């Protein structure tokens, strides 16, 4: 008897970007330097188990049949905690950072490229990214080695 299996692996490449720029500013820099047209997506990545929202910028290249997404890896939010001291209760507010991909805490943004793209094109994109003065560094990430790669499926 022959056994068939269905492998549902998402076909995408992933680039990690280190920068201190805001997401909209980075999208502008990418548009200026990579000949892309990133626009703010109509949706964010929101998760029930995380009290965080991760903005997405997208660029659809119909000519090359590629969809490229710029996704923030960090969400800095304010949370409150009610503490009781003696007879008085007090709300304490503090800042908390939530990461989309926990094992890559140093990465500020991910560039997810869906579609058939060669390794040569990925390396060329990384080279162009590293020439942008506001980008500290960028590099290829193997999504199969990420334990929380499911957060990048949308």
C-alpha positions in Angstrom: 0.0 0.0 0.0 1.3 3.4 -1.0 1.2 6.2 1.6 0.6 9.8 0.4 1.4 12.8 2.4 0.6 16.4 2.0 3.3 18.9 2.8 1.8 22.3 3.5 5.0 24.3 3.7 4.6 28.0 2.9 6.9 29.0 0.0 8.6 32.2 1.1 12.0 33.7 1.8 12.8 35.8 4.9 15.2 38.6 5.4 16.0 40.1 8.8 16.6 43.9 9.0 18.3 45.8 11.8 17.4 49.5 12.0 16.3 52.1 14.4 13.9 53.6 11.9 10.1 53.7 12.3 8.1 51.3 10.0 6.7 54.0 7.7 10.2 55.6 7.3 11.8 52.2 6.5 9.1 51.5 3.9 9.9 54.9 2.4 13.6 54.1 2.3 13.0 50.7 0.7 10.8 52.4 -1.9 13.5 54.9 -2.7 16.4 52.4 -2.8 14.9 49.1 -4.0 12.5 50.4 -6.6 9.5 49.0 -4.7 6.1 50.5 -3.8 5.4 49.4 -0.3 2.1 50.6 1.1 0.5 50.2 4.5 -1.6 47.0 4.5 -5.3 47.1 5.5 -4.6 44.7 8.3 -2.1 44.1 11.1 -1.0 40.8 12.6 -3.0 40.4 15.7 -3.0 37.4 18.0 -5.3 36.4 20.8 -2.6 35.1 23.1 -0.5 38.3 22.6 -1.7 41.7 23.4 0.1 43.1 20.5 -0.4 44.3 17.0 2.3 44.1 14.3 1.9 46.5 11.4 2.4 45.2 7.8 3.5 47.0 4.7 3.1 45.2 1.4 4.3 45.4 -2.2 2.8 43.2 -4.9 5.0 42.8 -8.0 2.6 41.3 -10.6 5.3 41.2 -13.3 7.6 38.9 -11.2 4.6 37.3 -9.4 6.0 38.2 -6.0 4.4 39.5 -2.8 6.7 41.2 -0.4 5.8 42.2 3.1 7.6 44.3 5.7 6.6 43.3 9.2 7.7 44.8 12.5 9.1 42.3 14.9 8.5 44.4 18.0 5.4 45.8 19.7 6.0 48.2 22.6 2.8 48.6 24.6 1.7 49.9 27.9 0.1 47.6 30.5 -1.3 48.3 33.9 -1.2 46.3 37.0 -3.3 46.8 40.1 -1.3 46.7 43.3 -2.7 46.9 46.8 -0.5 48.6 49.5 -2.2 48.9 52.9 -5.7 50.2 52.4 -5.0 51.9 49.1 -5.0 50.3 45.7 -2.9 51.8 43.0 -2.6 51.2 39.2 0.9 50.9 38.0 1.7 51.4 34.4 4.7 50.0 32.7 6.0 49.4 29.2 6.2 45.9 27.8 7.8 44.6 24.6 6.3 41.7 22.7 8.2 40.0 19.8 6.6 38.4 16.8 9.4 35.9 16.5 10.9 35.5 20.0 14.1 33.7 19.0 15.0 36.7 16.8 14.7 39.5 19.3 17.5 41.5 17.8 15.7 41.7 14.4 13.7 44.9 14.1 11.8 44.0 10.8 11.3 41.0 8.6 10.9 41.2 4.9 8.9 38.2 3.8 9.0 37.4 0.1 6.4 35.0 -1.2 6.8 33.5 -4.6 9.5 31.9 -6.7 12.6 34.0 -6.1 16.2 32.8 -6.7 18.9 32.9 -4.1 20.8 35.3 -6.3 17.9 37.7 -6.2 17.7 37.4 -2.4 21.4 38.1 -2.1 21.1 41.1 -4.4 18.2 42.5 -2.3 20.3 42.0 0.9 23.2 43.8 -0.8 21.0 46.8 -1.7 19.5 46.8 1.8 22.9 46.9 3.4 23.8 50.0 1.3 21.0 52.0 2.9 22.8 54.1 5.5 19.9 53.8 8.0 20.0 50.0 7.9 22.6 48.6 10.3 22.5 45.1 8.7 20.3 42.7 6.9 20.6 39.0 6.2 18.8 35.9 5.0 16.9 33.8 7.6 15.9 30.2 7.1 12.2 30.2 8.1 12.3 26.4 8.6 14.7 26.8 11.5 12.3 29.2 13.4 10.2 27.6 16.1 7.6 30.3 15.9 7.5 30.5 12.1 3.7 30.0 12.2 3.3 33.7 13.2 4.5 34.6 9.7 1.7 32.8 8.0 -1.1 35.2 7.1 
